[in-house]
Amino acid sequence: MSPGDERGYGDYPEPGQTRTRLPDPDPYGGAPRRPQRSSSRSLVTVVGVVVLLIAAIAFANRGDETPTTTHPTKATQPQSTATSASGTRPVETKTGGVPTGYAHTEQGAQSAASNYAVALGSTGMFNKASRHTLLNLLYTHEAVTRLQGPMDQAYSAEFLAKMGLDASGNPPKGSTFVSRVIPIGTTVREYTAGSAKVAVWYVGLIGMASSTSTDPVTSSWKTWTFDLRWTDGDWKISSETQQAGPAPVPGDDRAATSDEISKAIEEYGGFTYAR
């Protein structure tokens, strides 16, 4: 849900810790492929930031929420789910540009998790005001109280600078900062009338599109698992974890230029996702 243990959505530590939503710097496979980055730069831009964010999120989650007394109706082992869309319209309304007002059903929980991943993987998380808006909109009151301070510390000026952004989360003039999450599919791991655990498999994009950028836009594949609670008439996030993969074998696509990426980001809008 915020800066993760990565440059954006990077690799995450052991399960059970709440993390963030940003993509990992796994270089695009392409023909020609991008040259390998030096290990020293990777250490500074990835590992250094990852350690900072992991520490902040781990600190934020030292206090576990009170577990629900309702026994889940589904086993922790996910059941096989049809890959075809349900055909059910996910929501009729938006709040702050984010789809809200989901059905109190398994499908509603899956749709909520997908769209929440998109919102939390956006560039809005890199600006303090918009980040606070997203946290208060998508998380339970208890989770916001626990996470907001540490999240602000994690998105420090130093972290933003490593991403190529200024203290307000803005890219340099003439550059386009990219941070997007594109859900591939969802599955319900647990479900009760008051809670749901939903996993979202997604591909993330993150980096700076600029002719002078040393941190180009790359893609990564992750699975983001949300613990949701039915609160105030909608699904809200109480905690979350992320893990790497499953990632397909990279293809031989030609890596786009920074200008092509910038143009695509400006021209292609996102979707409202539904299960």
Sequence and secondary structure as in RCSB ss.txt:
>XXXX:A:sequence
MSPGDERGYGDYPEPGQTRTRLPDPDPYGGAPRRPQRSSSRSLVTVVGVVVLLIAAIAFANRGDETPTTTHPTKA
TQPQSTATSASGTRPVETKTGGVPTGYAHTEQGAQSAASNYAVALGSTGMFNKASRHTLLNLLYTHEAVTRLQGP
MDQAYSAEFLAKMGLDASGNPPKGSTFVSRVIPIGTTVREYTAGSAKVAVWYVGLIGMASSTSTDPVTSSWKTWT
FDLRWTDGDWKISSETQQAGPAPVPGDDRAATSDEISKAIEEYGGFTYAR
>XXXX:A:secstr
  S SSSSS    STTS             SS      HHHHIIIIIIHHHHHHHHHHHHTSS     SS  SS 
SS      S       SEEETTEEE   SSHHHHHHHHHHHHHHHTSGGGGSHHHHHHHHHHHB HHHHHHHHHH
HHHHT HHHHHHTT  TTS   TT EEEEEEEEEEEEEEEE SSEEEEEEEEEEEEEEESTT SS  EEEEEEEE
EEEEEETTEEEEEEEEEEE             HHHHHHHHHH        
